[in-house]
Amino acid sequence: MSLEPSAQQASSERTEELCESLAEIRARVTAAAGSAPASEPPQKLVAVSKYKPSSDISVCFNEGQRDFGENYVQELVDKANELPLEIRWHFIGTLQSNKAKLLASIPNLHTVQTLSSEKVANALNKALPPSRTTPLNILIQINTSGEDAKSGLPPLTASSICTSPSTSPSSNSPPSELQKLAKHIITSCPNLRLQGLMTIGSLDQSLSAKETDQNADFERLKETRDILQKWLQSELGESSSTKGEETEGVQRWGDEGTGKLLLSMGMSSDFEAALKAGSDIVRVGTGIFGSRKTKDEMKRL
């Protein structure tokens, strides 16, 4: 699909640079994901294009890349207006409920990876237009590192989880924020699909993972996913996609092919470790597009 006339074209030098970088990252993703079980859903590379021009995205699109991530609503809206509808846009920034309607207006918005509140879930569910034929994929953001500067809900542990209703009430913990939000999306937001969980993790963990091949943030997200999935199955039954048919009263959640909650973890500095740890989605920006200017530097241009 050709670009709109307003979208500029990259220079030949920039095109060559981007093609080489994208090819290298794809090769590294394939190599790192090679140890993943064959039954797992295919790993997805999201090219994080924030602060990068539409011309850069166009080059990667022409090389077959379809999934792109943006951090800011207005920037995503502007780029979506310039670029092909075949792109699958992933929103990976902090989302406030008052921006939900604008974000939901993007027809090829594929996933919101950073949901962390019922208020935003309700706003997105209400704002999605009737013309949309598929639910909007949702990942709940988990603050696995516990850093104050990072958004997201606390992770789950086996000792803190609210157990099945069949268990004695005296042994139950109150439902966690994550449990309540996950169940709310599934049961009260028919225009959304809870696809999985996402974390950013700490830089220290990503650097130490290169030496230890273990990353506490990744392990924490995997444990949280496993606990949440087991709890959802006890509360709501298996995701209908795992049965191959829609069943009345059973809500759809997880990956459409397997019914499993997906994991989005790993960025330019640690995506290979994330894939080896079992990530389904990795978000790579600098590794493809190179270093980017800060938001303040962009304002001064």
N, C-alpha and C positions, 0 to 999 in steps of 0.2 A: 504494500500500500504506500503510495507516495505521500510525502509530507505536505502540510499546508504551506502556501507560499511564504508565510511569515517566519518559518523556521529556517535558520541559516544552516549552511553546510560546513562541515569541518574541513580544515586544510588537508592536503595530502599527507603532510608530516604527522598531523594529529591523528588522522585516520589510521596510518600505519602503526603508530604508537598504541592506540587503543586496541587494534586487532591483535597485536602481539601480546598485550597484557591480558586481554580476555581469553585468548587461547591458552596462555600459561596457567591462569587461574582455573580454567575448565579442566585442564590436564591434571592439576593438583587435586581438584575436587574428585575427579574420577579415581585417581590413585588412592586417596585417603578413604574413599567410600568403598573401595574394593573389598575390605574385610567385613562389611556389613552383611547380615544374613540376607539370603536371596528373597525371603518372604517380606522384607521390609519395603515400604513404599519408596519410590525413587527419590534420591536427594535432590533438593531444589536450590539452585544458586540464585539469590536475589542480588542484583547489581545496585548498590546504594549510590544514587546519583544526586544527592542533595548538593546544592550550590554549583552543580555542573550544568552547562548549557544543553539545550535540546539537541544541538548538533552532535554532542558526544553520545547521547542516548541513541540517536539515529544510527550512528556507526555500529554500535553494539546490536541494535535491532536488526540491521542488515546482515550481521554475522549470526543471526538466529537466536539472540538473547531475547527472552520475552518477559521475564520478571524483573521489575525495577522497584526500588524502595526510596521513599521520600519522607522527610521529617517534618515538613511544614505544609499546612493545608493549602495556603494560597499558592505556594510554589508548585505543588502538585496539580492544582486546578489549572494553572497557566500552562504547564507542560502537557497535561492531558489534552488541552485544546489544540496544541500544535502537533501532537504525535499520533501515530496510528492507534486505532481502536483495538488492534490485536495485542497490544501491550497489556500485561497483567500488573496493575499497580498495587504495591504493598505500602500501607502507611505505617511508619515505624517510629513516629514521634509522639510526644505527649498530646493527647487529644482532650480538649475541653468540650463540654456538651453544647456550648453555643456555636461551635464550629462543625457540629455533626451534620447539619443540613447541607452545608456547603460541600463537605467531603462526600456525603452520600449522593450528591448530584453527579458525580463522575461515573459515567456508565460502565467503564471498564475497571473500576475499583475492585480488586480481587480479594484483598485481605487487610484487616486492621490487626496489627500484631501487638498492640500495646494497650489493650483494654484493661481497666482495673477497677471499674465502678459500675453499679447498676444504673446510675443516672446517665452515664454515657451510653451504656447498652440500650437503654430505653429510647434515648434521643436518636441513635442510629436506626433502631428498629422502626421508629415512627417516620424517620426522614427518607428512608429508601423509597424510590418512586415505584408506582404500580407497574411500570414498564419493565422493571428488572425481573428476569425470569429465573434467577438462581439466588439462593441465600448468600449473604455476605459472610465470608469466612472470618472467624474471630479467633485470635490467640490471646489468652490472658497473660499479662506481664507479671512475672514473679521476680521479686527482689531477693535473689539467692545470696547475695553478698552482705545484705543488711546495711548497706551504705545509705546514709541520710540523703545524699545527693541523687540517688537513683529512685525512680518510680517503681511501682509494682507492689503486689501483695506478698505477705510472708509465705515461705514455703511450708509444706506439710512434713510432719514426721509421723512415724507409726504410733508413737505414744500420745500424740496430740489429736489424732483424727477422731471425728465423730463416727462411731461405728454403725453397723446395720441396725435398723429399727427392731430386728428380732433379738438383739442383744439386750440384756437387762438394762433398763434406763439408768440405774444407779452407776453403771460403769461407763456411760457415755459422756464425752466432752461436748460442750455446745458446738454447733457447726461453725467452722472457721469462715473467715471472709471469702476465701477461695471456694469452699464448698457451696456457700450461699450464692455467690456470683455465678458459678458454673451451672448450678441447677436453675437459676433464674433465666439465664440465656437460653437454656434448652427448653424450659417449660413455658416461658412468658414472652419470648422474642422470636416469633415464627419466621421473621425475615433474616435472622442471623443463624449461622451454624458454628457451634463451638468446635473448632478444628484442633486446638491444642494449646500449648504453653510456650512462652518466650522468656528468655532472660538475656540481659546484657552482661552481667558478671563483672568482676573486678579486673582491672588491668594486672594487678599483682598475680592473681590466679592464672591469667592467660600466659604470663611470662614464665611462671614456675612450671606450667604444664609442659613446656618444651623440654624440660629436664626430667620431670617425673612421669610424664605421659598420663598424669591424672590431674583433673581439675575439679576442685571441690564444688564449684558452682555448677558444673555440668552434672556431676553425680547427684547434687541436691535437686536439680530440676528433674532428672530421671526418676529419683525416688518420689518426688512430688507427683509426677505424672502417673506413676504406677499406683500410688495410694489413691489418687483422685479417680482414676479409671475404675479401680475396684469398687470404690464407694459409689460412683455413678451407676455401675452395673447392679449393685445391690439396691439402689434407690429406684432406678428407672428401667432396669433390664438392659439387655444388649442393645447397642446402636443398631437401628434397623438395617443399615447398609451391610452389616455382617450376615444378615439373614437372606439378603438378596431380594427383599420385598419390603414394602411399607406395611407396617402393622399398626392397627388402630391403638392409640394410647402409648405407643413407643416413639419417643422423640429421636430424631437423627442427630448424631454428634460424632466427632472423630473424623478420621480420613474416610473419604467416600469409598475407597477400595477395600480397606481393612477394618474400619470401625475403630482403629487405634488412635488415641490422642497423639498428635505430632509434636515434635520438639523443634523450636527455632533457637539455636544457640551457636555461637561462633561468628567471628568477624575477621577482618584482614589479618590480625595478629595471631589468631588461634583457630581458624576454621578447620584446619586439618585435624587438630586434636579433638575438636567438637565432633567431626564426622566419625572419627575412630571411636568416640564415646557413645555414638548412636544418634547424633543429630540428624533430623530430616530436612532442615532448612538452614542454610548459612547465608549471612548478609555481608557482602564484601564490597567496600567502596574504594578505599585507597589503593588496594591491590589491583584494581581495574582502571580507575580514573586518575590515580595519582593523588598527591596531597591537595587539600582544598583550603580555600580562604575561610577565615572565621566569619561569623555572621556580622560582626562589627566592620570587618574589612569589606564585606560585600556592600554594606550600607554606604560606605564612603566612595564606592565606584560611581 
